[in-house]
Amino acid sequence: AATAAAAAAAASGGEEAAEASFVRTEEFAASDSAALVVSYGEHAEIRFDSARVRPYGDDGFNVSVCFHPVGGACRPVRTQQTRGALHNHFCGPYYEHNANCSWLIEPPLEATAPAGDGSAPYTLLVFSLVDLRNSAPQQPTDVLRVSTLEGLPLASLAHAASDELPLPVLLVPGGGAALHFTSDASLAGSGFEVSFCVSDGAQCDGTHVLEAPEGSFSNEFCAGYYGAHAACTWEVVAPSAGAAERATFLLRFRSLAFPREQRGGADHLEMAVDGQVVGVFTQNGFAPSLEAAEGAEGAEE
């Protein structure tokens, strides 16, 4: 297949293109990883011959074919959604060579008006994949740049996420964000995948009343993260009962944790029954009240 691609490239682009596109097939025979073959030209022929029947699950191939037009495949993307996902995949899991791609998250102004408490809107970017490959990491050429809509630079990503370099979570001030990705003609990784959520500053619309006998709720804002400046209330209303009867409330938390670096009970969950607080959960665990939780934090220090 590689030889056929090289022949096609030579016919259309000359000897230099043929050299750039030729790949020795035996280099892939002993490899357990997928091979990325890049060839230049207008026509490629892939031919497969076999001598006998073999189990397909152990041998054979499955390949993605992507045609890269002159000038690049990616086009500027502009979205007015307040929630969504973006990526820079071009062919299977790989991003494009010589890419110059841009994404604008630009929701309508009415969707990003400041909240009633004066808290400012922001955009949260939660990356689930970052795999950018550079032959010279100190001078990267495959880079994703993140900025505000006004052009203020916030971050440049040019690495592959690992235990030492975890997946980034970026908070972009204002109701939107701009992303710009460029790459060279050498290495190509899996690129990036990111979820975005635009906030108007506050994360809850008043009190959420839950009247069903069973249900679930959470404080998730964006891809596994809760938002900033949240003030959420859920009211569980028991079915009407006689004056002498009292309902039993059972809350089973599948997850409950707050960042340890928080101070003063800034992030906390409070539970009250018939107007009386029965418990507060903070980064230090459970306490009968927020004052008790803050006191325990001071004693711990």
ChimeraX commands (.cxc) that place a marker at each C-alpha (Angstrom):
marker #1 position 0.00,0.00,0.00 radius 0.5
marker #1 position 2.78,2.38,0.88 radius 0.5
marker #1 position 4.59,1.55,-2.36 radius 0.5
marker #1 position 1.42,2.20,-4.37 radius 0.5
marker #1 position 0.94,5.51,-2.60 radius 0.5
marker #1 position 4.52,6.44,-3.39 radius 0.5
marker #1 position 4.04,5.61,-7.05 radius 0.5
marker #1 position 0.93,7.76,-7.23 radius 0.5
marker #1 position 2.74,10.61,-5.51 radius 0.5
marker #1 position 5.68,10.34,-7.92 radius 0.5
marker #1 position 3.34,10.48,-10.91 radius 0.5
marker #1 position 1.76,13.70,-9.71 radius 0.5
marker #1 position 4.40,15.41,-7.64 radius 0.5
marker #1 position 7.84,14.29,-8.77 radius 0.5
marker #1 position 10.69,12.52,-7.02 radius 0.5
marker #1 position 10.64,14.74,-3.94 radius 0.5
marker #1 position 6.98,13.92,-3.22 radius 0.5
marker #1 position 7.66,10.22,-3.76 radius 0.5
marker #1 position 10.43,10.21,-1.20 radius 0.5
marker #1 position 8.24,12.03,1.30 radius 0.5
marker #1 position 5.40,9.53,0.92 radius 0.5
marker #1 position 7.32,6.22,0.78 radius 0.5
marker #1 position 7.15,4.12,3.94 radius 0.5
marker #1 position 8.74,0.68,4.35 radius 0.5
marker #1 position 5.92,-1.74,5.13 radius 0.5
marker #1 position 8.15,-4.09,7.15 radius 0.5
marker #1 position 8.53,-1.35,9.76 radius 0.5
marker #1 position 4.86,-1.83,10.63 radius 0.5
marker #1 position 4.85,-5.64,10.64 radius 0.5
marker #1 position 6.33,-5.95,14.13 radius 0.5
marker #1 position 4.49,-2.96,15.58 radius 0.5
marker #1 position 1.55,-3.28,17.97 radius 0.5
marker #1 position 0.46,0.32,17.40 radius 0.5
marker #1 position -1.42,1.87,14.51 radius 0.5
marker #1 position 0.73,3.31,11.74 radius 0.5
marker #1 position 0.13,6.73,10.25 radius 0.5
marker #1 position 1.00,6.84,6.52 radius 0.5
marker #1 position 1.10,10.25,4.88 radius 0.5
marker #1 position 1.43,10.45,1.09 radius 0.5
marker #1 position 1.19,13.32,-1.38 radius 0.5
marker #1 position -0.57,13.15,-4.71 radius 0.5
marker #1 position -3.95,12.93,-6.42 radius 0.5
marker #1 position -4.48,9.17,-6.52 radius 0.5
marker #1 position -3.52,6.26,-4.25 radius 0.5
marker #1 position -4.11,2.55,-4.80 radius 0.5
marker #1 position -4.15,0.11,-1.90 radius 0.5
marker #1 position -4.01,-3.62,-2.79 radius 0.5
marker #1 position -4.18,-6.61,-0.48 radius 0.5
marker #1 position -3.09,-10.18,-1.40 radius 0.5
marker #1 position -3.32,-13.27,0.79 radius 0.5
marker #1 position -2.01,-16.85,0.56 radius 0.5
marker #1 position -4.50,-18.64,2.84 radius 0.5
marker #1 position -7.35,-18.13,5.27 radius 0.5
marker #1 position -6.41,-16.61,8.61 radius 0.5
marker #1 position -8.48,-15.52,11.65 radius 0.5
marker #1 position -9.46,-11.93,11.02 radius 0.5
marker #1 position -9.26,-11.04,14.70 radius 0.5
marker #1 position -5.54,-11.85,14.81 radius 0.5
marker #1 position -4.43,-10.58,11.42 radius 0.5
marker #1 position -5.59,-8.15,8.78 radius 0.5
marker #1 position -6.19,-4.44,8.92 radius 0.5
marker #1 position -8.80,-1.74,9.35 radius 0.5
marker #1 position -7.82,1.69,8.10 radius 0.5
marker #1 position -9.21,5.22,8.02 radius 0.5
marker #1 position -8.66,7.15,4.79 radius 0.5
marker #1 position -8.77,10.95,4.83 radius 0.5
marker #1 position -8.19,13.30,1.91 radius 0.5
marker #1 position -6.41,16.49,2.83 radius 0.5
marker #1 position -7.30,19.36,0.46 radius 0.5
marker #1 position -4.83,22.05,-0.50 radius 0.5
marker #1 position -5.08,24.80,2.08 radius 0.5
marker #1 position -6.19,22.49,4.88 radius 0.5
marker #1 position -9.34,20.69,5.92 radius 0.5
marker #1 position -10.38,22.70,8.96 radius 0.5
marker #1 position -12.45,25.86,8.66 radius 0.5
marker #1 position -13.19,28.53,11.29 radius 0.5
marker #1 position -15.94,27.42,13.67 radius 0.5
marker #1 position -18.23,29.84,15.49 radius 0.5
marker #1 position -20.84,28.59,17.93 radius 0.5
marker #1 position -23.46,30.47,19.92 radius 0.5
marker #1 position -24.23,27.53,22.17 radius 0.5
marker #1 position -23.69,27.86,25.91 radius 0.5
marker #1 position -22.74,24.19,26.25 radius 0.5
marker #1 position -21.02,21.79,23.90 radius 0.5
marker #1 position -17.82,19.99,22.91 radius 0.5
marker #1 position -14.97,20.73,20.49 radius 0.5
marker #1 position -12.08,18.70,19.05 radius 0.5
marker #1 position -9.42,18.92,16.34 radius 0.5
marker #1 position -9.51,15.33,15.02 radius 0.5
marker #1 position -8.95,15.05,11.28 radius 0.5
marker #1 position -8.32,11.40,10.39 radius 0.5
marker #1 position -9.31,8.82,12.97 radius 0.5
marker #1 position -7.64,9.88,16.22 radius 0.5
marker #1 position -5.03,12.10,14.55 radius 0.5
marker #1 position -5.06,15.83,13.96 radius 0.5
marker #1 position -4.20,17.51,10.69 radius 0.5
marker #1 position -0.71,18.37,9.44 radius 0.5
marker #1 position -0.09,22.05,8.67 radius 0.5
marker #1 position -3.32,22.94,10.46 radius 0.5
marker #1 position -4.53,26.45,11.16 radius 0.5
marker #1 position -7.87,26.04,12.95 radius 0.5
marker #1 position -9.92,28.38,15.11 radius 0.5
marker #1 position -13.02,28.04,17.28 radius 0.5
marker #1 position -15.07,30.91,18.72 radius 0.5
marker #1 position -17.49,30.29,21.59 radius 0.5
marker #1 position -19.65,33.37,21.30 radius 0.5
marker #1 position -23.12,32.98,22.84 radius 0.5
marker #1 position -25.76,35.73,22.60 radius 0.5
marker #1 position -25.36,38.65,25.00 radius 0.5
marker #1 position -28.59,37.84,26.81 radius 0.5
marker #1 position -27.19,34.41,27.72 radius 0.5
marker #1 position -24.16,35.93,29.47 radius 0.5
marker #1 position -25.69,38.83,31.39 radius 0.5
marker #1 position -24.22,39.25,34.91 radius 0.5
marker #1 position -26.14,37.49,37.65 radius 0.5
marker #1 position -28.36,39.34,40.08 radius 0.5
marker #1 position -25.71,39.10,42.79 radius 0.5
marker #1 position -23.21,40.92,40.59 radius 0.5
marker #1 position -21.01,37.88,39.93 radius 0.5
marker #1 position -19.31,38.00,36.54 radius 0.5
marker #1 position -19.95,35.50,33.74 radius 0.5
marker #1 position -17.24,33.07,32.72 radius 0.5
marker #1 position -16.61,30.08,30.42 radius 0.5
marker #1 position -15.33,26.80,31.83 radius 0.5
marker #1 position -13.19,24.59,29.55 radius 0.5
marker #1 position -12.77,20.99,30.75 radius 0.5
marker #1 position -10.31,18.97,28.65 radius 0.5
marker #1 position -10.80,15.20,28.40 radius 0.5
marker #1 position -7.87,14.75,25.97 radius 0.5
marker #1 position -4.63,16.64,25.27 radius 0.5
marker #1 position -2.11,14.89,23.03 radius 0.5
marker #1 position 0.02,17.33,21.05 radius 0.5
marker #1 position 3.35,16.07,19.67 radius 0.5
marker #1 position 6.41,18.26,19.16 radius 0.5
marker #1 position 9.89,17.12,18.11 radius 0.5
marker #1 position 11.34,20.18,19.92 radius 0.5
marker #1 position 9.22,20.73,23.06 radius 0.5
marker #1 position 11.13,23.89,23.95 radius 0.5
marker #1 position 10.08,25.40,20.61 radius 0.5
marker #1 position 6.68,23.78,19.95 radius 0.5
marker #1 position 4.99,24.06,16.59 radius 0.5
marker #1 position 1.86,22.02,17.39 radius 0.5
marker #1 position 0.10,24.36,19.82 radius 0.5
marker #1 position -3.42,25.08,21.07 radius 0.5
marker #1 position -3.82,28.65,22.30 radius 0.5
marker #1 position -6.73,29.75,24.47 radius 0.5
marker #1 position -7.75,33.38,24.90 radius 0.5
marker #1 position -10.71,35.56,25.80 radius 0.5
marker #1 position -12.96,36.88,23.03 radius 0.5
marker #1 position -11.14,40.19,23.42 radius 0.5
marker #1 position -7.83,38.49,22.56 radius 0.5
marker #1 position -6.26,38.27,26.03 radius 0.5
marker #1 position -3.98,35.15,26.04 radius 0.5
marker #1 position -4.71,32.70,28.85 radius 0.5
marker #1 position -2.97,29.41,28.06 radius 0.5
marker #1 position -0.85,27.61,25.45 radius 0.5
marker #1 position -1.04,23.81,25.35 radius 0.5
marker #1 position 1.74,21.97,23.51 radius 0.5
marker #1 position 2.15,18.68,25.38 radius 0.5
marker #1 position 0.64,15.26,25.94 radius 0.5
marker #1 position -1.24,14.95,29.22 radius 0.5
marker #1 position 0.25,12.52,31.76 radius 0.5
marker #1 position 0.44,11.93,35.50 radius 0.5
marker #1 position 2.95,14.77,35.74 radius 0.5
marker #1 position 0.91,17.03,33.42 radius 0.5
marker #1 position -2.77,16.36,34.16 radius 0.5
marker #1 position -5.65,17.38,31.92 radius 0.5
marker #1 position -6.23,21.14,32.22 radius 0.5
marker #1 position -9.39,22.87,33.42 radius 0.5
marker #1 position -9.47,26.52,32.34 radius 0.5
marker #1 position -11.75,29.30,33.55 radius 0.5
marker #1 position -12.03,32.01,30.90 radius 0.5
marker #1 position -13.38,35.37,32.11 radius 0.5
marker #1 position -16.37,36.64,30.17 radius 0.5
marker #1 position -19.17,34.95,28.29 radius 0.5
marker #1 position -17.14,33.09,25.67 radius 0.5
marker #1 position -13.69,31.94,24.60 radius 0.5
marker #1 position -11.41,31.67,21.56 radius 0.5
marker #1 position -9.25,28.64,20.66 radius 0.5
marker #1 position -6.60,28.55,17.93 radius 0.5
marker #1 position -4.65,25.44,16.89 radius 0.5
marker #1 position -1.64,25.26,14.57 radius 0.5
marker #1 position 0.58,22.31,13.61 radius 0.5
marker #1 position 3.56,21.54,11.39 radius 0.5
marker #1 position 4.13,18.74,8.84 radius 0.5
marker #1 position 5.99,16.29,11.07 radius 0.5
marker #1 position 4.50,14.56,14.12 radius 0.5
marker #1 position 0.76,14.23,14.79 radius 0.5
marker #1 position -0.93,13.13,18.01 radius 0.5
marker #1 position -4.54,12.54,18.99 radius 0.5
marker #1 position -5.15,16.26,19.48 radius 0.5
marker #1 position -7.61,17.61,22.02 radius 0.5
marker #1 position -11.18,17.17,23.18 radius 0.5
marker #1 position -12.82,19.78,25.40 radius 0.5
marker #1 position -16.24,20.42,26.91 radius 0.5
marker #1 position -17.29,24.04,27.35 radius 0.5
marker #1 position -19.97,25.61,29.53 radius 0.5
marker #1 position -20.82,29.31,29.60 radius 0.5
marker #1 position -22.05,30.72,32.90 radius 0.5
marker #1 position -24.04,33.89,33.56 radius 0.5
marker #1 position -22.22,34.13,36.90 radius 0.5
marker #1 position -24.61,32.11,39.07 radius 0.5
marker #1 position -25.32,28.41,38.61 radius 0.5
marker #1 position -28.86,28.04,39.99 radius 0.5
marker #1 position -32.23,29.55,39.21 radius 0.5
marker #1 position -33.85,29.92,42.62 radius 0.5
marker #1 position -35.20,26.87,44.43 radius 0.5
marker #1 position -35.73,23.53,42.70 radius 0.5
marker #1 position -38.77,21.78,44.14 radius 0.5
marker #1 position -38.71,17.95,44.07 radius 0.5
marker #1 position -42.10,16.37,44.71 radius 0.5
marker #1 position -41.61,12.83,43.38 radius 0.5
marker #1 position -41.17,10.11,46.04 radius 0.5
marker #1 position -37.83,9.13,44.43 radius 0.5
marker #1 position -35.35,11.00,42.28 radius 0.5
marker #1 position -31.83,12.36,41.99 radius 0.5
marker #1 position -30.08,15.71,41.64 radius 0.5
marker #1 position -26.53,17.07,41.62 radius 0.5
marker #1 position -24.57,20.31,41.56 radius 0.5
marker #1 position -22.61,19.44,38.42 radius 0.5
marker #1 position -22.09,22.37,36.08 radius 0.5
marker #1 position -19.69,21.19,33.37 radius 0.5
marker #1 position -18.20,17.74,32.62 radius 0.5
marker #1 position -17.80,16.63,36.23 radius 0.5
marker #1 position -17.11,20.05,37.80 radius 0.5
marker #1 position -19.40,22.33,39.76 radius 0.5
marker #1 position -19.38,26.04,39.04 radius 0.5
marker #1 position -18.15,29.13,40.82 radius 0.5
marker #1 position -20.44,31.54,42.72 radius 0.5
marker #1 position -23.09,28.82,43.07 radius 0.5
marker #1 position -26.03,29.19,45.46 radius 0.5
marker #1 position -28.23,26.17,44.80 radius 0.5
marker #1 position -31.27,25.03,46.77 radius 0.5
marker #1 position -33.29,21.83,46.37 radius 0.5
marker #1 position -36.53,21.51,48.30 radius 0.5
marker #1 position -37.84,17.97,48.82 radius 0.5
marker #1 position -41.56,18.06,49.56 radius 0.5
marker #1 position -43.09,15.05,51.28 radius 0.5
marker #1 position -46.57,13.83,50.29 radius 0.5
marker #1 position -49.33,15.26,52.46 radius 0.5
marker #1 position -49.76,13.27,55.67 radius 0.5
marker #1 position -51.74,13.48,58.86 radius 0.5
marker #1 position -50.74,15.89,61.57 radius 0.5
marker #1 position -49.28,13.09,63.66 radius 0.5
marker #1 position -47.26,11.59,60.81 radius 0.5
marker #1 position -43.75,12.58,59.81 radius 0.5
marker #1 position -42.00,11.63,56.57 radius 0.5
marker #1 position -38.55,10.03,56.49 radius 0.5
marker #1 position -35.99,11.56,54.13 radius 0.5
marker #1 position -33.17,9.32,52.92 radius 0.5
marker #1 position -30.36,10.89,50.89 radius 0.5
marker #1 position -27.75,8.54,49.49 radius 0.5
marker #1 position -24.72,10.40,48.14 radius 0.5
marker #1 position -22.89,8.69,45.29 radius 0.5
marker #1 position -20.13,11.27,45.68 radius 0.5
marker #1 position -19.48,14.07,48.16 radius 0.5
marker #1 position -16.19,15.95,48.29 radius 0.5
marker #1 position -14.91,19.51,48.28 radius 0.5
marker #1 position -11.38,20.84,47.59 radius 0.5
marker #1 position -9.09,20.70,50.60 radius 0.5
marker #1 position -7.58,24.10,49.81 radius 0.5
marker #1 position -10.90,25.84,50.49 radius 0.5
marker #1 position -10.99,27.93,53.67 radius 0.5
marker #1 position -13.80,29.17,55.85 radius 0.5
marker #1 position -16.38,26.69,54.55 radius 0.5
marker #1 position -16.61,28.55,51.24 radius 0.5
marker #1 position -17.81,25.41,49.44 radius 0.5
marker #1 position -20.32,23.54,51.57 radius 0.5
marker #1 position -23.57,21.58,51.47 radius 0.5
marker #1 position -26.18,22.24,54.13 radius 0.5
marker #1 position -29.23,20.11,54.97 radius 0.5
marker #1 position -32.25,21.33,56.93 radius 0.5
marker #1 position -35.51,19.63,57.92 radius 0.5
marker #1 position -38.55,21.77,58.72 radius 0.5
marker #1 position -36.34,24.85,58.78 radius 0.5
marker #1 position -33.76,23.48,61.23 radius 0.5
marker #1 position -30.21,22.70,60.09 radius 0.5
marker #1 position -29.31,19.09,60.79 radius 0.5
marker #1 position -25.92,18.88,59.12 radius 0.5
marker #1 position -23.27,20.66,57.05 radius 0.5
marker #1 position -20.71,19.00,54.81 radius 0.5
marker #1 position -17.45,20.88,54.12 radius 0.5
marker #1 position -13.91,19.94,53.04 radius 0.5
marker #1 position -13.37,18.75,56.64 radius 0.5
marker #1 position -16.32,16.35,56.62 radius 0.5
marker #1 position -19.61,16.49,58.52 radius 0.5
marker #1 position -20.55,19.01,61.22 radius 0.5
marker #1 position -23.86,19.95,62.89 radius 0.5
marker #1 position -23.57,23.55,61.63 radius 0.5
marker #1 position -21.38,25.77,59.48 radius 0.5
marker #1 position -20.08,27.54,62.61 radius 0.5
marker #1 position -19.05,24.19,64.06 radius 0.5
marker #1 position -17.35,23.25,60.81 radius 0.5
marker #1 position -15.36,26.49,60.77 radius 0.5
marker #1 position -14.42,25.98,64.41 radius 0.5
marker #1 position -13.17,22.48,63.68 radius 0.5
marker #1 position -11.09,23.84,60.83 radius 0.5
marker #1 position -9.46,26.39,63.14 radius 0.5
marker #1 position -8.70,23.71,65.73 radius 0.5
marker #1 position -7.19,21.51,63.04 radius 0.5
marker #1 position -4.86,24.32,62.00 radius 0.5
marker link #1:1,2 radius 0.2
marker link #1:2,3 radius 0.2
marker link #1:3,4 radius 0.2
marker link #1:4,5 radius 0.2
marker link #1:5,6 radius 0.2
marker link #1:6,7 radius 0.2
marker link #1:7,8 radius 0.2
marker link #1:8,9 radius 0.2
marker link #1:9,10 radius 0.2
marker link #1:10,11 radius 0.2
marker link #1:11,12 radius 0.2
marker link #1:12,13 radius 0.2
marker link #1:13,14 radius 0.2
marker link #1:14,15 radius 0.2
marker link #1:15,16 radius 0.2
marker link #1:16,17 radius 0.2
marker link #1:17,18 radius 0.2
marker link #1:18,19 radius 0.2
marker link #1:19,20 radius 0.2
marker link #1:20,21 radius 0.2
marker link #1:21,22 radius 0.2
marker link #1:22,23 radius 0.2
marker link #1:23,24 radius 0.2
marker link #1:24,25 radius 0.2
marker link #1:25,26 radius 0.2
marker link #1:26,27 radius 0.2
marker link #1:27,28 radius 0.2
marker link #1:28,29 radius 0.2
marker link #1:29,30 radius 0.2
marker link #1:30,31 radius 0.2
marker link #1:31,32 radius 0.2
marker link #1:32,33 radius 0.2
marker link #1:33,34 radius 0.2
marker link #1:34,35 radius 0.2
marker link #1:35,36 radius 0.2
marker link #1:36,37 radius 0.2
marker link #1:37,38 radius 0.2
marker link #1:38,39 radius 0.2
marker link #1:39,40 radius 0.2
marker link #1:40,41 radius 0.2
marker link #1:41,42 radius 0.2
marker link #1:42,43 radius 0.2
marker link #1:43,44 radius 0.2
marker link #1:44,45 radius 0.2
marker link #1:45,46 radius 0.2
marker link #1:46,47 radius 0.2
marker link #1:47,48 radius 0.2
marker link #1:48,49 radius 0.2
marker link #1:49,50 radius 0.2
marker link #1:50,51 radius 0.2
marker link #1:51,52 radius 0.2
marker link #1:52,53 radius 0.2
marker link #1:53,54 radius 0.2
marker link #1:54,55 radius 0.2
marker link #1:55,56 radius 0.2
marker link #1:56,57 radius 0.2
marker link #1:57,58 radius 0.2
marker link #1:58,59 radius 0.2
marker link #1:59,60 radius 0.2
marker link #1:60,61 radius 0.2
marker link #1:61,62 radius 0.2
marker link #1:62,63 radius 0.2
marker link #1:63,64 radius 0.2
marker link #1:64,65 radius 0.2
marker link #1:65,66 radius 0.2
marker link #1:66,67 radius 0.2
marker link #1:67,68 radius 0.2
marker link #1:68,69 radius 0.2
marker link #1:69,70 radius 0.2
marker link #1:70,71 radius 0.2
marker link #1:71,72 radius 0.2
marker link #1:72,73 radius 0.2
marker link #1:73,74 radius 0.2
marker link #1:74,75 radius 0.2
marker link #1:75,76 radius 0.2
marker link #1:76,77 radius 0.2
marker link #1:77,78 radius 0.2
marker link #1:78,79 radius 0.2
marker link #1:79,80 radius 0.2
marker link #1:80,81 radius 0.2
marker link #1:81,82 radius 0.2
marker link #1:82,83 radius 0.2
marker link #1:83,84 radius 0.2
marker link #1:84,85 radius 0.2
marker link #1:85,86 radius 0.2
marker link #1:86,87 radius 0.2
marker link #1:87,88 radius 0.2
marker link #1:88,89 radius 0.2
marker link #1:89,90 radius 0.2
marker link #1:90,91 radius 0.2
marker link #1:91,92 radius 0.2
marker link #1:92,93 radius 0.2
marker link #1:93,94 radius 0.2
marker link #1:94,95 radius 0.2
marker link #1:95,96 radius 0.2
marker link #1:96,97 radius 0.2
marker link #1:97,98 radius 0.2
marker link #1:98,99 radius 0.2
marker link #1:99,100 radius 0.2
marker link #1:100,101 radius 0.2
marker link #1:101,102 radius 0.2
marker link #1:102,103 radius 0.2
marker link #1:103,104 radius 0.2
marker link #1:104,105 radius 0.2
marker link #1:105,106 radius 0.2
marker link #1:106,107 radius 0.2
marker link #1:107,108 radius 0.2
marker link #1:108,109 radius 0.2
marker link #1:109,110 radius 0.2
marker link #1:110,111 radius 0.2
marker link #1:111,112 radius 0.2
marker link #1:112,113 radius 0.2
marker link #1:113,114 radius 0.2
marker link #1:114,115 radius 0.2
marker link #1:115,116 radius 0.2
marker link #1:116,117 radius 0.2
marker link #1:117,118 radius 0.2
marker link #1:118,119 radius 0.2
marker link #1:119,120 radius 0.2
marker link #1:120,121 radius 0.2
marker link #1:121,122 radius 0.2
marker link #1:122,123 radius 0.2
marker link #1:123,124 radius 0.2
marker link #1:124,125 radius 0.2
marker link #1:125,126 radius 0.2
marker link #1:126,127 radius 0.2
marker link #1:127,128 radius 0.2
marker link #1:128,129 radius 0.2
marker link #1:129,130 radius 0.2
marker link #1:130,131 radius 0.2
marker link #1:131,132 radius 0.2
marker link #1:132,133 radius 0.2
marker link #1:133,134 radius 0.2
marker link #1:134,135 radius 0.2
marker link #1:135,136 radius 0.2
marker link #1:136,137 radius 0.2
marker link #1:137,138 radius 0.2
marker link #1:138,139 radius 0.2
marker link #1:139,140 radius 0.2
marker link #1:140,141 radius 0.2
marker link #1:141,142 radius 0.2
marker link #1:142,143 radius 0.2
marker link #1:143,144 radius 0.2
marker link #1:144,145 radius 0.2
marker link #1:145,146 radius 0.2
marker link #1:146,147 radius 0.2
marker link #1:147,148 radius 0.2
marker link #1:148,149 radius 0.2
marker link #1:149,150 radius 0.2
marker link #1:150,151 radius 0.2
marker link #1:151,152 radius 0.2
marker link #1:152,153 radius 0.2
marker link #1:153,154 radius 0.2
marker link #1:154,155 radius 0.2
marker link #1:155,156 radius 0.2
marker link #1:156,157 radius 0.2
marker link #1:157,158 radius 0.2
marker link #1:158,159 radius 0.2
marker link #1:159,160 radius 0.2
marker link #1:160,161 radius 0.2
marker link #1:161,162 radius 0.2
marker link #1:162,163 radius 0.2
marker link #1:163,164 radius 0.2
marker link #1:164,165 radius 0.2
marker link #1:165,166 radius 0.2
marker link #1:166,167 radius 0.2
marker link #1:167,168 radius 0.2
marker link #1:168,169 radius 0.2
marker link #1:169,170 radius 0.2
marker link #1:170,171 radius 0.2
marker link #1:171,172 radius 0.2
marker link #1:172,173 radius 0.2
marker link #1:173,174 radius 0.2
marker link #1:174,175 radius 0.2
marker link #1:175,176 radius 0.2
marker link #1:176,177 radius 0.2
marker link #1:177,178 radius 0.2
marker link #1:178,179 radius 0.2
marker link #1:179,180 radius 0.2
marker link #1:180,181 radius 0.2
marker link #1:181,182 radius 0.2
marker link #1:182,183 radius 0.2
marker link #1:183,184 radius 0.2
marker link #1:184,185 radius 0.2
marker link #1:185,186 radius 0.2
marker link #1:186,187 radius 0.2
marker link #1:187,188 radius 0.2
marker link #1:188,189 radius 0.2
marker link #1:189,190 radius 0.2
marker link #1:190,191 radius 0.2
marker link #1:191,192 radius 0.2
marker link #1:192,193 radius 0.2
marker link #1:193,194 radius 0.2
marker link #1:194,195 radius 0.2
marker link #1:195,196 radius 0.2
marker link #1:196,197 radius 0.2
marker link #1:197,198 radius 0.2
marker link #1:198,199 radius 0.2
marker link #1:199,200 radius 0.2
marker link #1:200,201 radius 0.2
marker link #1:201,202 radius 0.2
marker link #1:202,203 radius 0.2
marker link #1:203,204 radius 0.2
marker link #1:204,205 radius 0.2
marker link #1:205,206 radius 0.2
marker link #1:206,207 radius 0.2
marker link #1:207,208 radius 0.2
marker link #1:208,209 radius 0.2
marker link #1:209,210 radius 0.2
marker link #1:210,211 radius 0.2
marker link #1:211,212 radius 0.2
marker link #1:212,213 radius 0.2
marker link #1:213,214 radius 0.2
marker link #1:214,215 radius 0.2
marker link #1:215,216 radius 0.2
marker link #1:216,217 radius 0.2
marker link #1:217,218 radius 0.2
marker link #1:218,219 radius 0.2
marker link #1:219,220 radius 0.2
marker link #1:220,221 radius 0.2
marker link #1:221,222 radius 0.2
marker link #1:222,223 radius 0.2
marker link #1:223,224 radius 0.2
marker link #1:224,225 radius 0.2
marker link #1:225,226 radius 0.2
marker link #1:226,227 radius 0.2
marker link #1:227,228 radius 0.2
marker link #1:228,229 radius 0.2
marker link #1:229,230 radius 0.2
marker link #1:230,231 radius 0.2
marker link #1:231,232 radius 0.2
marker link #1:232,233 radius 0.2
marker link #1:233,234 radius 0.2
marker link #1:234,235 radius 0.2
marker link #1:235,236 radius 0.2
marker link #1:236,237 radius 0.2
marker link #1:237,238 radius 0.2
marker link #1:238,239 radius 0.2
marker link #1:239,240 radius 0.2
marker link #1:240,241 radius 0.2
marker link #1:241,242 radius 0.2
marker link #1:242,243 radius 0.2
marker link #1:243,244 radius 0.2
marker link #1:244,245 radius 0.2
marker link #1:245,246 radius 0.2
marker link #1:246,247 radius 0.2
marker link #1:247,248 radius 0.2
marker link #1:248,249 radius 0.2
marker link #1:249,250 radius 0.2
marker link #1:250,251 radius 0.2
marker link #1:251,252 radius 0.2
marker link #1:252,253 radius 0.2
marker link #1:253,254 radius 0.2
marker link #1:254,255 radius 0.2
marker link #1:255,256 radius 0.2
marker link #1:256,257 radius 0.2
marker link #1:257,258 radius 0.2
marker link #1:258,259 radius 0.2
marker link #1:259,260 radius 0.2
marker link #1:260,261 radius 0.2
marker link #1:261,262 radius 0.2
marker link #1:262,263 radius 0.2
marker link #1:263,264 radius 0.2
marker link #1:264,265 radius 0.2
marker link #1:265,266 radius 0.2
marker link #1:266,267 radius 0.2
marker link #1:267,268 radius 0.2
marker link #1:268,269 radius 0.2
marker link #1:269,270 radius 0.2
marker link #1:270,271 radius 0.2
marker link #1:271,272 radius 0.2
marker link #1:272,273 radius 0.2
marker link #1:273,274 radius 0.2
marker link #1:274,275 radius 0.2
marker link #1:275,276 radius 0.2
marker link #1:276,277 radius 0.2
marker link #1:277,278 radius 0.2
marker link #1:278,279 radius 0.2
marker link #1:279,280 radius 0.2
marker link #1:280,281 radius 0.2
marker link #1:281,282 radius 0.2
marker link #1:282,283 radius 0.2
marker link #1:283,284 radius 0.2
marker link #1:284,285 radius 0.2
marker link #1:285,286 radius 0.2
marker link #1:286,287 radius 0.2
marker link #1:287,288 radius 0.2
marker link #1:288,289 radius 0.2
marker link #1:289,290 radius 0.2
marker link #1:290,291 radius 0.2
marker link #1:291,292 radius 0.2
marker link #1:292,293 radius 0.2
marker link #1:293,294 radius 0.2
marker link #1:294,295 radius 0.2
marker link #1:295,296 radius 0.2
marker link #1:296,297 radius 0.2
marker link #1:297,298 radius 0.2
marker link #1:298,299 radius 0.2
marker link #1:299,300 radius 0.2
marker link #1:300,301 radius 0.2
view
